Amino acid sequence: QVQLVESGGGLVQAGGSLRLSCAASGIIFSLYAMGWYRQAPGKQRELVASITKGGTTNYADSVKGRFTISRENAKNMVYLQMNSLKPEDTAVYYCNGAWDSRDYWGQGTQVTVSS
């Protein structure tokens, strides 16, 4: 059974930091490209950051220079370090794993940034 379980969300003031974690199980983690997406109320889900199995990263323009995605294959973990948070970063953040035709999602974790 495949599971992606996010943690680390919460309420933070603007300018603060949070670190999201995603624990994967039931997959050969090292094969998967991993990503963080977010969905704010009334908006479509959008890609925040991704990291390939080889470690190449990609970021949405809105988070470049503030967020960092990383992975730890030995622990089946992917992280999103979020610094200089803004109210517009408020959303539910989802972990995603993709390989071949397989595509898995976590249940999401709420991030709320107060002004």
Disulfide bonds with the S-S distance in Angstrom:
Cys22-Cys95 2.13
